[in-house]
Amino acid sequence: MRTVDETLRTQWDDYVGHQEHGNLLQSWGWGELRAHYGWKTIRLAASRPGGQGWAGVIQVLQQRVGPLGWGYAPQGPVLGDLSDVFACRALLRQAASQLRRNRIMQLKCDPEWPALSAQADQLIEGCGLRPARFDIQHRQTWLLDISGGLEAAQARIPATTRYSVRVARRRGVVVTREEGEDAVGVFHDLHMQTVGRKHFHSRPLSYYQLAAQALGASIFIARLEGQPLAAGFTVALGDRLVHVFGGTSTAAPAARASYALQWAMIGWGIAQGCTLYDMWGVPRNFDPANPEHGYATFKTNWGGRLASYRGLMIAPVLGSPLDGVLHAGEAILLRNRPLLR
């Protein structure tokens, strides 16, 4: 076990980005973003004696509010092999030890372990994990296979969606990749329009500006005759392209700007070496007939598949029934709180 410092930032992100179940929320930049909001970070890596490389990593965010404290590993730990119970247990135990020294008595985690998986069952049992009473992140996301190059990715997209991309092109929609505060400002305007229509949870402009810088995000903006119609906040991390946030206008719906936007982001991700596109979040009880789930239905138009995970779990810290008592109290205090992503 070792604590990982800034000198290994590149190695950390390279490891997280190239694991099958790695996630942007375990990236170095995500820890830096949360640090702006009062969270401190523990980063640990596990490797075997004489082995090559790491067997797993975990990034734990910790925060104190008065006498209370929380430890949370968003979408972690990340393992090189889901059958490696030993590495997972070592990471969680070392994280719990450091939290106890900081007088923090809770550790929650929600790794991307498949919902139906014998290996995940063994990890949960072997590490003493228990299901939580609430979730912080979405349990489901929508994934697209973008391996094999642009033509191969295009062939996997349904014909109706390819047609919509062509319509957007014919109508003159232009998509640009941009960076900087001005680009984030354009994105935020469109994002807030979507938030108002869909009643999503949102944050102030300053949050997205910090996030773009910490995560190295690219802002994609689709315009028609200079007017912004759709925007995406997108990050390429290792093998995975992640569509973190988005926003659209209700103007010119016939232009199908959102289709042009998504296809431009996919093309850029392929050029960066990404082979998987994470469209980021689908409701737990997804119903295509529910108008409130329209944003998720749009994701299904691109083909791909639904990926379901185990949800939030409680890791042992105190090693007694107090772990469950503390979490029950927290569940009551946070019962009206939205997802933290």
N, C-alpha and C positions, 0 to 999 in steps of 0.2 A: 504494500500500500504506500502511496505517496500523495502529498498535497501538491497540486499543480499550480505553478505561478505564471506570471505574465510571459516569461521567456518561452513557454511552451504553448502559447496561444494558438499558433498556426497548427501545431501538431494536434491540439485539442479539437479544433474545428474540422480538421481533416479526418480525424477518427470519427467524430459524431456524424459528419456528412456522408461517410461512406459505409455506415452500418445499415442493415436492412431496416432496423427499427430506431434509427437515429431521428432526432427531431430538432427543429429550429430552436425550441425553447430550452434545449440543453446546449446551445451554442454559447460561445464566450460573449458575444455581443448582447445576448439576451440578459445575461447576468449584469453586464454594464448598464443596460437600460434600466433594470430594476433598481440598481444602486442609486440612481437619481431620485428614487422614491422611497428611500430609507431602508432598503434591503441590503444585507451583507451576504457575501457569497462564500461558500465552501466548495472547492473543486477537488475531487479525489480521483485517482486512477489506480486500477488494480492490474498487476502483472505477475506472472509466475516466475519463480527463481530460474534464471537461465533461459527464460522464454523470450521470444521476439515480439516486441510491441505490447500493447495493452490488451487485457482481457475484458475490461469494462471501465466505464467512467460514470461519475454522478456529480451533478451540479446542484447544490442545495442552497436555496434562498432562506435567509433567516431574518426575522424582524421581531422587535420587542415593542409592546404597547403597555407601558406601566410595568406591573409585575408579570404580565403574561408575555409569552413568546411563541412563535411558530417557526417550524422548519418545513420547507416544501421543496421537493425536487420535481419541477414541472416536466412531465413526459420523460422522466428518468427513473432508475438508472438506464444507461445505454450499454448493452452487452454485445460482444462480438459473436456470441453463441447463446441462444436461448436455453440450451441445456446446461449452461454453466451455473449451477446453483451455488457452487462454492464462491465464485467471484462476486455474484450478486449479494450473497450473505455477507461477505467481507466488506463490500462497499457500504451496505446499509448499517452494519455494526460500527464501522469506523465513523460514519456520519453521525450516528446516534451518540457515540462517545464524545465527539466534538461539540455537539449540541448540548449535552449534559454539562460539559465544562462551562458553557456559556449560559447555563441555567435556563435552557429551552427544553421543554419536556414533551414536545410533539414533533413527529416527522411524518409528513404525508407525501405520497408519490403517486403518479399516474403514468407509468411507462407505456409505450406502445406495444403492449403484449396482446396478441389476438384474443378475441372474446372466446373463441372455441379452439383451444389448443391444450393438448396434454402437457407440453413443455411448460406453458404458462402455469398450469395447475401445479406442477412440481416446483416451480419457482415460488409461487405463493405459499405453498405448504412449507417448503424448505427454508424460507426467509421469515416465516411467522407473520405474514401480512394478513390483514383483515379488511374487508370492504368498508368504505366510509359511508356516512349517511347522506352525503351530497357530493356533487361533482364540481370541479373547478374548470376543467377543460371539456370540450366536446368529446363524447365517447366515440364519435364516428366522423370520418372524413371521406372525401371522394378522391380517388387516385386514378390518374391516367398514365398509361405506358407510353412514353415518348422515346423509347430506345430505337436504334436502327436508323436514325436520320430523319430528315424532314418528310421525305416521301413516304416512309414507312409509318410515321406518326399520322400523316394525313390519311393514309389508307384505313387506319383504325377508327377514324372519326366518322360518325353516321353521315349519309349522303345529304340529309336535310340540313345538317350543320355546315357542311362544306358549301352548300348552296347559299346559306346566309352569309358566309364569309365572302363569297363572290359578289353577292348583292351589295354588301358594304363597300367593297372595292369599286364596283361600278358607280355607285352613288357619290363617290369621291371622299370617303372617310380616310383620313390619314392618321397613322399611329406613330408617335415618337417616343423614344426612351429618353428620360430626362433625370437630372439630379439637382439638388440644391433646394433652398427654402422656397423659391418661387414655384418650383414644380410641386413641392409638398403642399403649398397653399392652394394650387389648382385642384390637386387631388382632394384636399380636405373639403373644399367647397362642394364637390360632387359627392363625397362621402357623407357629408351632413345632409344633403338632399335625400340620400337613401335612408339614412338614420331616421329622418323625419317621417318618411313614408312607411318604413317597416318597423319603427319603434325599437331599433336595436340599441344596445349600450354603446356609448362613444366616449371619447376623451377630447381634451382641448387640442388645438393646433400644436402647441408646444410639445405635447407627447409624441405626435407623429414626426415632428422635426427631430427630436432626440432619437426616436426609433430608427428613422432613416439613416442617421449618422452611425448609430451603434451597430446596426445590422448590415450596413453597406447595401441598403435597399436601392432598387431602381424604380422610378416612377414612370409608368406608361400612361400616355394620354391619347385618347382617340378624339379627333376633331373633325368637324364638317364645316368647311368654309371658315376656319379659324375658331369656331365655337366649340369648347370642350363638351363632349357628350358622355364620356366614360373614362375612368381612370383606375389603375391598379397599382398597388404597393406590393412589390414582388422581390423575393430574395432567392438567390441561387446558393445552395449550401451543399457542396459535394455532389452526390448523385441526384439530389432532389431540388426541384424548382418549387417554390412555395408562394402561393397567392395569399398574402397575409390579410390585406384589407382591399376593399373596392368601393366604387361609388359610380352612380349613373345619374343622368338627367332624364327627365321625361320628354324633353324636346326631340323632335325628329325621330320617332320610333321606327319609321320605315327604313331609316338608314342602317339599322342593325349594328350600331357602333360597338356594342359589347362583344359581338362575334369577332369583329376585326381586332379588338383589343386583346381578346384571349388568344387568337391565333398568332398575333405579333409576340406576345409573351412566351408562347410555346416555342416559336422559332428562335427567339433569343436564348431561351433555356437550353435548347438542343445545341446551340452554338457554344454554350458554356460547358458542355459535356454532361448535362443532366439527362437522366434516363427515366425519371419518374416525376410527374407533376402532381403536387398535393394542392388540391383546390380548397382545402382548409375549412372543415367544419360543416357537418350535416346534422340536423336535429335528431335527437335520440329516437323519437317516435316519428320518423320521417313519413309524411303522407303527401304524395304528389298532388292530390286533390285539394289539399289545404292551401288557400291563397297565401297564408303567412309563410309557407315553405317554398314560395316561388323561386327564391334565390338558390335553393338546393336543387329544385327541378331543373333550373337552367344548367347546373353542373352536369346533370345526367345526360343532357343533350350532346355532350362531347364523348359519349361512350364511357369506357373506364369501368370502375367497380367501387362498391362501397366497402370500406375497411372499418371494422368494429373492434374496439379495444375494451379492456377490463374496467376502466374507470378509476376513480380515486380510491387509494388504499392507505391504511394506517400501518406504519412500520413500528416495531417495538423500540421504545426508548427507555421507559422506566422498568420494563420487564414485569409488569404486574397489571391487575385490572384497572389501575389508574389511567392507563393509556385510553381505554374505552370510555371512562368517566369524563376525562378531559375533552375527548372528541364529541361526546354527547352534548356537553355544555356549549362547545363551539358551534355545533350544528344549530342549536337554538338561537344563538346570538347572530348567526349569519343567514338565517332562513330566508330573508328577503334580499340577499345580496346577489347581483348578477354574476355571470362567469367572469373570471379574472383575466382571461386571455386578452 
